[in-house]
Amino acid sequence: MSMETARSDSLCCGELELDRDGACLVPGCALPVLGIIEQALAKWPDGRAGLRISGDPELAEILGPQGPIGAAVSHAGGAGMKPVRAVLFDKSDRADWSLGWHQDRTIAVIDRCDTPGFGPWTVKQGIQHVEPPFALIEAMLTVRIHLDPVDADNAPLLVARGSHRLGRVPVDRVEQIVAQSQVHTCLAEAGDLWLYRTPILHASHAARPGRRRRVLQVDYAAGGLPAGLEWLGI
């Protein structure tokens, strides 16, 4: 696949369109760097529900704008988009789980710095997380890099099409909105990329026994943070 093809597909591929539906598949986009990503991840513990990765300049370089993944993100989100958080999800018989419908609302930062409009704060795996003004979340893109094939039995991501345009959805309205939405099942092959608007409502089921589903999820954002806050980065 040429870079021009990858850039075109990052906006619209198959039945989903990034701006209209909130998600889009980029087939094979990560294949040129998939082996390098797996090598970089080999030094991190596996078999965890969600391993937050930071302080890894090798992985940060792979995911930067010079590679095929960063190029697809830059085309979809504009120049200056950089990876600001990475989480490895490794579903297997050792660690399997389901995830209910929700929006991603927090960002990871280096240190806590109490700032108007930012809060509440939480600590996950020793990393400071905070809920920012929702406009910041709306400007972000999230990428899911598939290290394993994902069919209907291997815990595919489910997205509520168009829900990224609804702003911050109250928790007690999530199920109602999902029921009124078209739900898309995000199947993938190893090396495929799912690109979605960070506020989209999404969920996933547990994987079937005997299956493994590894996904490296990376949040991208442009620009810095206010008042001494700094992105955690990768």
Buried (B, 14 or more C-beta within 10 A) or exposed (E): EEEEBBBBBBBBBEEBBBEBBBBBBBBBBBBBBBEBBEEBBEEBEBEBEBBBBBEBEBBBBBBBBEBBBBBBBBBBBEEEBBBBBBBBBBBBEEBBEEBEBEBBBBBBBBEEBEBEEBEEBEEEEEBBBBBBEBEBBBBBBBBBBBBBBBBEEBBBBBBBBBBBEBEEBEEEEBEEBBEEBEBBEBBBBBBBBBBBBBBBBBBBBBBBEEBBBBBBBBBBBBEEBBEEBEBBBB
